[in-house]
Amino acid sequence: MKFIVAIDGPAAAGKGTIAKAVAKYFKFPHLDTGLLYRGVGKKALAYSRTSYYPEIAKQLALDLKPVDLEANDLRTPEVAKAASKIAVIPEVREVLLDFQRNFANQEGGAVLDGRDIGTVICPYAHVKLFITASAEIRAIRRYEELKNNGLEISFENVMRDVVSRDKRDQERNASPLIIADDAYEIDTSSLSANDAVGVAIDHINEKFKNL
């Protein structure tokens, strides 16, 4: 049996926290697909100014290895910005598509979170969640995360990055960030992490019972 949970949403909405908790609760493997793009983005930063040419970016994606996803600096603002630019390149998305689908279709079940899981990667997922929150709340969360990691950055810069990232994600031609028609939306703006996880698990349990 395969039971696929697709979790989408903008940056810092809480989808990663929810995805990890859901995977742990149901004992499913979890894939943070954003790390794939961050991994390629980091390679692009180390390459050259031509890194974002489609063919070069495609080769960087082909060269991505599992160990690249374990780097400690994948969460920095610089890598996030590079990942956002890499993510709009169709050739890169095509390379990473098979990896994500193979992960999703393994026996037992899987949880994937990203921005196009329920619309492009796994439109056939048994459960689709769309996790959102206001831009200001998401910027506050990201700012606190970066400060806790020892990075010196202003809230204004983080807010600007969140807004520009949303714009790129929503307006890109390749797999834009949109809500799937059959997705269950959870606004975490006023929810604690535990409450948001509880809402998600309750919804998944209800779907699981109806299979």
Phi and psi restraints in degrees (value plus and minus 20) as a CYANA .aco file:
   2 LYS   PHI    -139.5   -99.5
   2 LYS   PSI     112.9   152.9
   3 PHE   PHI    -153.2  -113.2
   3 PHE   PSI      87.7   127.7
   4 ILE   PHI    -123.6   -83.6
   4 ILE   PSI     109.2   149.2
   5 VAL   PHI    -132.6   -92.6
   5 VAL   PSI      98.0   138.0
   6 ALA   PHI    -125.0   -85.0
   6 ALA   PSI     104.5   144.5
   7 ILE   PHI    -144.4  -104.4
   7 ILE   PSI      97.7   137.7
   8 ASP   PHI    -139.9   -99.9
   8 ASP   PSI     147.4   187.4
   9 GLY   PHI     136.5   176.5
   9 GLY   PSI     147.2   187.2
  10 PRO   PHI     -94.9   -54.9
  10 PRO   PSI     154.1   194.1
  11 ALA   PHI     -81.2   -41.2
  11 ALA   PSI     117.8   157.8
  12 ALA   PHI      44.8    84.8
  12 ALA   PSI       2.2    42.2
  13 ALA   PHI    -102.5   -62.5
  13 ALA   PSI     -38.9     1.1
  14 GLY   PHI      91.8   131.8
  14 GLY   PSI     -12.9    27.1
  15 LYS   PHI     -85.4   -45.4
  15 LYS   PSI     -54.4   -14.4
  16 GLY   PHI     -86.5   -46.5
  16 GLY   PSI     -63.5   -23.5
  17 THR   PHI     -81.7   -41.7
  17 THR   PSI     -64.8   -24.8
  18 ILE   PHI     -86.3   -46.3
  18 ILE   PSI     -63.3   -23.3
  19 ALA   PHI     -81.4   -41.4
  19 ALA   PSI     -64.2   -24.2
  20 LYS   PHI     -83.2   -43.2
  20 LYS   PSI     -62.6   -22.6
  21 ALA   PHI     -87.5   -47.5
  21 ALA   PSI     -60.3   -20.3
  22 VAL   PHI     -83.9   -43.9
  22 VAL   PSI     -64.9   -24.9
  23 ALA   PHI     -81.4   -41.4
  23 ALA   PSI     -61.5   -21.5
  24 LYS   PHI     -85.9   -45.9
  24 LYS   PSI     -62.4   -22.4
  25 TYR   PHI     -83.6   -43.6
  25 TYR   PSI     -64.8   -24.8
  26 PHE   PHI    -112.7   -72.7
  26 PHE   PSI     -20.8    19.2
  27 LYS   PHI      39.1    79.1
  27 LYS   PSI      23.5    63.5
  28 PHE   PHI    -124.8   -84.8
  28 PHE   PSI     128.0   168.0
  29 PRO   PHI     -87.2   -47.2
  29 PRO   PSI     130.5   170.5
  30 HIS   PHI    -146.1  -106.1
  30 HIS   PSI     119.0   159.0
  31 LEU   PHI    -146.6  -106.6
  31 LEU   PSI      98.6   138.6
  32 ASP   PHI    -106.7   -66.7
  32 ASP   PSI      78.3   118.3
  33 THR   PHI     -88.3   -48.3
  33 THR   PSI     -41.1    -1.1
  34 GLY   PHI     -81.8   -41.8
  34 GLY   PSI     -49.1    -9.1
  35 LEU   PHI     -84.5   -44.5
  35 LEU   PSI     -49.3    -9.3
  36 LEU   PHI     -81.8   -41.8
  36 LEU   PSI     -65.8   -25.8
  37 TYR   PHI     -93.1   -53.1
  37 TYR   PSI     -53.5   -13.5
  38 ARG   PHI     -86.3   -46.3
  38 ARG   PSI     -58.1   -18.1
  39 GLY   PHI     -82.0   -42.0
  39 GLY   PSI     -63.7   -23.7
  40 VAL   PHI     -89.6   -49.6
  40 VAL   PSI     -58.4   -18.4
  41 GLY   PHI     -80.4   -40.4
  41 GLY   PSI     -60.8   -20.8
  42 LYS   PHI     -83.3   -43.3
  42 LYS   PSI     -61.2   -21.2
  43 LYS   PHI     -82.0   -42.0
  43 LYS   PSI     -58.5   -18.5
  44 ALA   PHI     -83.9   -43.9
  44 ALA   PSI     -59.8   -19.8
  45 LEU   PHI     -82.4   -42.4
  45 LEU   PSI     -54.4   -14.4
  46 ALA   PHI    -106.2   -66.2
  46 ALA   PSI     -27.5    12.5
  47 TYR   PHI    -107.7   -67.7
  47 TYR   PSI    -106.8   -66.8
  48 SER   PHI    -187.2  -147.2
  48 SER   PSI     159.8   199.8
  49 ARG   PHI     -86.8   -46.8
  49 ARG   PSI     -33.5     6.5
  50 THR   PHI    -111.0   -71.0
  50 THR   PSI     -13.4    26.6
  51 SER   PHI     -76.0   -36.0
  51 SER   PSI     -49.5    -9.5
  52 TYR   PHI    -113.0   -73.0
  52 TYR   PSI     -13.4    26.6
  53 TYR   PHI     -87.0   -47.0
  53 TYR   PSI     115.3   155.3
  54 PRO   PHI     -69.0   -29.0
  54 PRO   PSI     -67.9   -27.9
  55 GLU   PHI     -89.0   -49.0
  55 GLU   PSI     -57.1   -17.1
  56 ILE   PHI     -90.0   -50.0
  56 ILE   PSI     -63.5   -23.5
  57 ALA   PHI     -82.7   -42.7
  57 ALA   PSI     -58.1   -18.1
  58 LYS   PHI     -81.5   -41.5
  58 LYS   PSI     -62.9   -22.9
  59 GLN   PHI     -86.6   -46.6
  59 GLN   PSI     -57.4   -17.4
  60 LEU   PHI     -81.8   -41.8
  60 LEU   PSI     -57.7   -17.7
  61 ALA   PHI     -88.1   -48.1
  61 ALA   PSI     -60.8   -20.8
  62 LEU   PHI     -84.1   -44.1
  62 LEU   PSI     -49.7    -9.7
  63 ASP   PHI    -104.3   -64.3
  63 ASP   PSI     -24.1    15.9
  64 LEU   PHI     -85.0   -45.0
  64 LEU   PSI     113.2   153.2
  65 LYS   PHI    -140.9  -100.9
  65 LYS   PSI     134.3   174.3
  66 PRO   PHI     -71.9   -31.9
  66 PRO   PSI     -55.8   -15.8
  67 VAL   PHI     -84.9   -44.9
  67 VAL   PSI     -46.1    -6.1
  68 ASP   PHI     -85.2   -45.2
  68 ASP   PSI     -44.1    -4.1
  69 LEU   PHI    -103.9   -63.9
  69 LEU   PSI     -22.8    17.2
  70 GLU   PHI    -121.3   -81.3
  70 GLU   PSI     -17.9    22.1
  71 ALA   PHI     -84.1   -44.1
  71 ALA   PSI     124.6   164.6
  72 ASN   PHI     -97.5   -57.5
  72 ASN   PSI     -36.4     3.6
  73 ASP   PHI    -123.9   -83.9
  73 ASP   PSI       1.9    41.9
  74 LEU   PHI     -95.1   -55.1
  74 LEU   PSI     -33.3     6.7
  75 ARG   PHI    -117.6   -77.6
  75 ARG   PSI     -13.2    26.8
  76 THR   PHI     -93.6   -53.6
  76 THR   PSI     134.9   174.9
  77 PRO   PHI     -78.2   -38.2
  77 PRO   PSI     -56.5   -16.5
  78 GLU   PHI     -83.8   -43.8
  78 GLU   PSI     -64.5   -24.5
  79 VAL   PHI     -88.7   -48.7
  79 VAL   PSI     -58.5   -18.5
  80 ALA   PHI     -80.8   -40.8
  80 ALA   PSI     -61.4   -21.4
  81 LYS   PHI     -87.3   -47.3
  81 LYS   PSI     -60.7   -20.7
  82 ALA   PHI     -84.5   -44.5
  82 ALA   PSI     -60.3   -20.3
  83 ALA   PHI     -81.8   -41.8
  83 ALA   PSI     -59.0   -19.0
  84 SER   PHI     -83.1   -43.1
  84 SER   PSI     -57.6   -17.6
  85 LYS   PHI     -93.4   -53.4
  85 LYS   PSI     -58.3   -18.3
  86 ILE   PHI     -85.0   -45.0
  86 ILE   PSI     -56.9   -16.9
  87 ALA   PHI     -86.7   -46.7
  87 ALA   PSI     -37.5     2.5
  88 VAL   PHI    -107.7   -67.7
  88 VAL   PSI     -23.6    16.4
  89 ILE   PHI    -108.9   -68.9
  89 ILE   PSI      92.6   132.6
  90 PRO   PHI     -76.2   -36.2
  90 PRO   PSI     -56.7   -16.7
  91 GLU   PHI     -83.4   -43.4
  91 GLU   PSI     -54.6   -14.6
  92 VAL   PHI     -91.1   -51.1
  92 VAL   PSI     -65.0   -25.0
  93 ARG   PHI     -81.6   -41.6
  93 ARG   PSI     -55.5   -15.5
  94 GLU   PHI     -85.7   -45.7
  94 GLU   PSI     -61.6   -21.6
  95 VAL   PHI     -82.3   -42.3
  95 VAL   PSI     -62.3   -22.3
  96 LEU   PHI    -103.0   -63.0
  96 LEU   PSI     -31.8     8.2
  97 LEU   PHI     -81.1   -41.1
  97 LEU   PSI     -69.5   -29.5
  98 ASP   PHI     -81.7   -41.7
  98 ASP   PSI     -61.1   -21.1
  99 PHE   PHI     -78.3   -38.3
  99 PHE   PSI     -65.4   -25.4
 100 GLN   PHI     -88.0   -48.0
 100 GLN   PSI     -61.9   -21.9
 101 ARG   PHI     -88.4   -48.4
 101 ARG   PSI     -58.4   -18.4
 102 ASN   PHI     -82.7   -42.7
 102 ASN   PSI     -59.5   -19.5
 103 PHE   PHI     -83.8   -43.8
 103 PHE   PSI     -64.6   -24.6
 104 ALA   PHI     -84.8   -44.8
 104 ALA   PSI     -54.9   -14.9
 105 ASN   PHI    -111.1   -71.1
 105 ASN   PSI      -8.1    31.9
 106 GLN   PHI     -89.0   -49.0
 106 GLN   PSI     135.9   175.9
 107 GLU   PHI     -84.3   -44.3
 107 GLU   PSI     124.4   164.4
 108 GLY   PHI      81.1   121.1
 108 GLY   PSI     -78.0   -38.0
 109 GLY   PHI     131.5   171.5
 109 GLY   PSI     148.1   188.1
 110 ALA   PHI    -181.2  -141.2
 110 ALA   PSI     132.2   172.2
 111 VAL   PHI    -139.0   -99.0
 111 VAL   PSI     106.3   146.3
 112 LEU   PHI    -145.2  -105.2
 112 LEU   PSI     116.7   156.7
 113 ASP   PHI    -145.6  -105.6
 113 ASP   PSI     126.1   166.1
 114 GLY   PHI    -199.1  -159.1
 114 GLY   PSI    -157.8  -117.8
 115 ARG   PHI    -146.5  -106.5
 115 ARG   PSI     -33.2     6.8
 116 ASP   PHI    -157.5  -117.5
 116 ASP   PSI       5.2    45.2
 117 ILE   PHI     -87.1   -47.1
 117 ILE   PSI     -68.5   -28.5
 118 GLY   PHI     -98.5   -58.5
 118 GLY   PSI     -35.8     4.2
 119 THR   PHI    -123.1   -83.1
 119 THR   PSI     -53.1   -13.1
 120 VAL   PHI    -143.4  -103.4
 120 VAL   PSI     -72.0   -32.0
 121 ILE   PHI     -89.3   -49.3
 121 ILE   PSI     -71.1   -31.1
 122 CYS   PHI    -153.1  -113.1
 122 CYS   PSI      47.1    87.1
 123 PRO   PHI     -84.9   -44.9
 123 PRO   PSI     -32.8     7.2
 124 TYR   PHI    -117.2   -77.2
 124 TYR   PSI      -9.9    30.1
 125 ALA   PHI     -77.1   -37.1
 125 ALA   PSI     125.3   165.3
 126 HIS   PHI     -90.1   -50.1
 126 HIS   PSI     -53.9   -13.9
 127 VAL   PHI    -153.0  -113.0
 127 VAL   PSI     114.1   154.1
 128 LYS   PHI    -144.6  -104.6
 128 LYS   PSI     104.2   144.2
 129 LEU   PHI    -136.3   -96.3
 129 LEU   PSI     121.1   161.1
 130 PHE   PHI    -140.7  -100.7
 130 PHE   PSI      92.8   132.8
 131 ILE   PHI    -118.8   -78.8
 131 ILE   PSI     106.1   146.1
 132 THR   PHI    -157.9  -117.9
 132 THR   PSI     151.3   191.3
 133 ALA   PHI    -189.1  -149.1
 133 ALA   PSI     143.2   183.2
 134 SER   PHI     -84.4   -44.4
 134 SER   PSI     133.7   173.7
 135 ALA   PHI     -79.9   -39.9
 135 ALA   PSI     -59.2   -19.2
 136 GLU   PHI     -84.9   -44.9
 136 GLU   PSI     -65.0   -25.0
 137 ILE   PHI     -82.3   -42.3
 137 ILE   PSI     -61.6   -21.6
 138 ARG   PHI     -86.8   -46.8
 138 ARG   PSI     -56.8   -16.8
 139 ALA   PHI     -86.6   -46.6
 139 ALA   PSI     -59.7   -19.7
 140 ILE   PHI     -81.1   -41.1
 140 ILE   PSI     -65.2   -25.2
 141 ARG   PHI     -82.4   -42.4
 141 ARG   PSI     -65.2   -25.2
 142 ARG   PHI     -86.8   -46.8
 142 ARG   PSI     -60.1   -20.1
 143 TYR   PHI     -79.9   -39.9
 143 TYR   PSI     -67.0   -27.0
 144 GLU   PHI     -84.9   -44.9
 144 GLU   PSI     -57.9   -17.9
 145 GLU   PHI     -82.5   -42.5
 145 GLU   PSI     -66.0   -26.0
 146 LEU   PHI     -86.8   -46.8
 146 LEU   PSI     -60.5   -20.5
 147 LYS   PHI     -83.3   -43.3
 147 LYS   PSI     -61.3   -21.3
 148 ASN   PHI     -85.8   -45.8
 148 ASN   PSI     -44.0    -4.0
 149 ASN   PHI    -109.8   -69.8
 149 ASN   PSI     -12.5    27.5
 150 GLY   PHI      65.2   105.2
 150 GLY   PSI      -7.9    32.1
 151 LEU   PHI    -111.2   -71.2
 151 LEU   PSI     113.5   153.5
 152 GLU   PHI    -110.7   -70.7
 152 GLU   PSI      92.1   132.1
 153 ILE   PHI    -174.0  -134.0
 153 ILE   PSI     127.9   167.9
 154 SER   PHI    -107.0   -67.0
 154 SER   PSI     131.6   171.6
 155 PHE   PHI     -81.5   -41.5
 155 PHE   PSI     -56.5   -16.5
 156 GLU   PHI     -80.0   -40.0
 156 GLU   PSI     -61.3   -21.3
 157 ASN   PHI     -86.9   -46.9
 157 ASN   PSI     -58.8   -18.8
 158 VAL   PHI     -85.8   -45.8
 158 VAL   PSI     -62.9   -22.9
 159 MET   PHI     -81.5   -41.5
 159 MET   PSI     -63.2   -23.2
 160 ARG   PHI     -83.0   -43.0
 160 ARG   PSI     -60.1   -20.1
 161 ASP   PHI     -85.1   -45.1
 161 ASP   PSI     -60.6   -20.6
 162 VAL   PHI     -82.2   -42.2
 162 VAL   PSI     -65.9   -25.9
 163 VAL   PHI     -85.6   -45.6
 163 VAL   PSI     -63.5   -23.5
 164 SER   PHI     -88.6   -48.6
 164 SER   PSI     -54.9   -14.9
 165 ARG   PHI     -85.0   -45.0
 165 ARG   PSI     -63.7   -23.7
 166 ASP   PHI     -77.1   -37.1
 166 ASP   PSI     -64.8   -24.8
 167 LYS   PHI     -82.0   -42.0
 167 LYS   PSI     -65.4   -25.4
 168 ARG   PHI     -84.1   -44.1
 168 ARG   PSI     -62.9   -22.9
 169 ASP   PHI     -85.4   -45.4
 169 ASP   PSI     -58.9   -18.9
 170 GLN   PHI    -100.5   -60.5
 170 GLN   PSI     -47.1    -7.1
 171 GLU   PHI    -123.5   -83.5
 171 GLU   PSI     -24.2    15.8
 172 ARG   PHI     -87.0   -47.0
 172 ARG   PSI     129.7   169.7
 173 ASN   PHI     -94.3   -54.3
 173 ASN   PSI     -54.7   -14.7
 174 ALA   PHI    -108.6   -68.6
 174 ALA   PSI      91.2   131.2
 175 SER   PHI      29.1    69.1
 175 SER   PSI      43.0    83.0
 176 PRO   PHI     -85.6   -45.6
 176 PRO   PSI     139.1   179.1
 177 LEU   PHI     -95.9   -55.9
 177 LEU   PSI      87.8   127.8
 178 ILE   PHI    -160.0  -120.0
 178 ILE   PSI     141.7   181.7
 179 ILE   PHI    -107.4   -67.4
 179 ILE   PSI     106.5   146.5
 180 ALA   PHI     -82.6   -42.6
 180 ALA   PSI     126.4   166.4
 181 ASP   PHI     -77.1   -37.1
 181 ASP   PSI     -54.0   -14.0
 182 ASP   PHI    -124.2   -84.2
 182 ASP   PSI       0.9    40.9
 183 ALA   PHI    -104.8   -64.8
 183 ALA   PSI     128.0   168.0
 184 TYR   PHI    -116.6   -76.6
 184 TYR   PSI      97.8   137.8
 185 GLU   PHI    -110.2   -70.2
 185 GLU   PSI     113.7   153.7
 186 ILE   PHI    -144.7  -104.7
 186 ILE   PSI      95.4   135.4
 187 ASP   PHI    -112.0   -72.0
 187 ASP   PSI      94.2   134.2
 188 THR   PHI    -114.3   -74.3
 188 THR   PSI     -11.5    28.5
 189 SER   PHI     -72.7   -32.7
 189 SER   PSI     -61.3   -21.3
 190 SER   PHI    -134.6   -94.6
 190 SER   PSI      -2.8    37.2
 191 LEU   PHI    -127.6   -87.6
 191 LEU   PSI     123.7   163.7
 192 SER   PHI     -94.2   -54.2
 192 SER   PSI     145.1   185.1
 193 ALA   PHI     -79.5   -39.5
 193 ALA   PSI     -63.1   -23.1
 194 ASN   PHI     -84.0   -44.0
 194 ASN   PSI     -60.5   -20.5
 195 ASP   PHI     -86.7   -46.7
 195 ASP   PSI     -61.4   -21.4
 196 ALA   PHI     -83.4   -43.4
 196 ALA   PSI     -62.6   -22.6
 197 VAL   PHI     -82.4   -42.4
 197 VAL   PSI     -61.2   -21.2
 198 GLY   PHI     -81.8   -41.8
 198 GLY   PSI     -62.3   -22.3
 199 VAL   PHI     -81.6   -41.6
 199 VAL   PSI     -63.5   -23.5
 200 ALA   PHI     -84.6   -44.6
 200 ALA   PSI     -65.9   -25.9
 201 ILE   PHI     -84.8   -44.8
 201 ILE   PSI     -60.3   -20.3
 202 ASP   PHI     -80.6   -40.6
 202 ASP   PSI     -62.5   -22.5
 203 HIS   PHI     -86.7   -46.7
 203 HIS   PSI     -62.3   -22.3
 204 ILE   PHI     -85.4   -45.4
 204 ILE   PSI     -61.6   -21.6
 205 ASN   PHI     -79.6   -39.6
 205 ASN   PSI     -60.4   -20.4
 206 GLU   PHI     -83.8   -43.8
 206 GLU   PSI     -63.0   -23.0
 207 LYS   PHI     -85.0   -45.0
 207 LYS   PSI     -60.6   -20.6
 208 PHE   PHI     -82.9   -42.9
 208 PHE   PSI     -57.8   -17.8
 209 LYS   PHI     -87.1   -47.1
 209 LYS   PSI     -47.9    -7.9
 210 ASN   PHI    -110.2   -70.2
 210 ASN   PSI     -16.2    23.8
